[in-house]
Amino acid sequence: MKNLTILLLALLLISCREPLVQFSETQPENSRSLKFFPNKLIGNYYDSENEIDLEITNSMIIKKSTLKDTFNVKVLSEVEVLKGDTLVNTKTFEKTFVKKLNDTLFTNVLFKDTIFSINKENVLKKMKGYYFLNIKHSENNWVVKKLHLKNGLLNLNDISTNEEIEMLEEITETKKDSSKTFVIKPTRKQFREFVKKNGFSKGEVYIKI
């Protein structure tokens, strides 16, 4: 199951990617932390382009994706044993459901990832209809994502472009050190201006189902 292992490693590397911008305080400044997601956000969403499901409960955001793999029985390692419709790893005792057609095995593995869970290290705040996910990244800094639902479309955006970096430099009158992650401490007014000028411009789009 080498292909599946490679896919899992790729997902892990993406999730561990260093963010372009970190905030020294949760955003927006001087906004109260919310204990729950509002009822209008709670529900299930789907990204048809990437075949990803997203579930928002009253306190968590869970991402679900199905990793598909096809392989020949001849490539199974010595510790992998096929028992009926289950592939068993005799070393780790991991079990994977498979479908067998001649010498080919087909498998779908559900990958679940809780990307946000309201607690001391995952702080939810709101400003002008937008919700901001503050995720503790280090001892002192936070990564911030913007969550917005409108007309059945849910946008989950972050800061990922050079244009946004330049905009933050101009708004906060702070220069980014090219060799380091950009760590900033905007005022509430500066943060609001960044959002108003289309900060958090790119990200994921889901349809509410």
Stockholm file with secondary structure:
# STOCKHOLM 1.0

chainA/1-209         MKNLTILLLALLLISCREPLVQFSETQPENSRSLKFFPNKLIGNYYDSENEIDLEITNSMIIKKSTLKDTFNVKVLSEVEVLKGDTLVNTKTFEKTFVKKLNDTLFTNVLFKDTIFSINKENVLKKMKGYYFLNIKHSENNWVVKKLHLKNGLLNLNDISTNEEIEMLEEITETKKDSSKTFVIKPTRKQFREFVKKNGFSKGEVYIKI
#=GR chainA/1-209 SS CHHHHHHHHHHHHHHTCCCSEEESSCSSTTCCCBSSCCTTTCEEEEETTTTEEEEECSSEEEEEEEEEEEEEGGGCCTTEEEETTEEEETTTCCEEEEEEETTEEEEEEEEEEEEEECBTTEEEEEETTEEEEEEECSSSCEEEEEEEEETTEEEEEECCCHHHHHHHHHHHTCCCCTTSCEEECCCHHHHHHHHHTTCSCEEEEEEEC
#=GC SS_cons         CHHHHHHHHHHHHHHTCCCSEEESSCSSTTCCCBSSCCTTTCEEEEETTTTEEEEECSSEEEEEEEEEEEEEGGGCCTTEEEETTEEEETTTCCEEEEEEETTEEEEEEEEEEEEEECBTTEEEEEETTEEEEEEECSSSCEEEEEEEEETTEEEEEECCCHHHHHHHHHHHTCCCCTTSCEEECCCHHHHHHHHHTTCSCEEEEEEEC
//
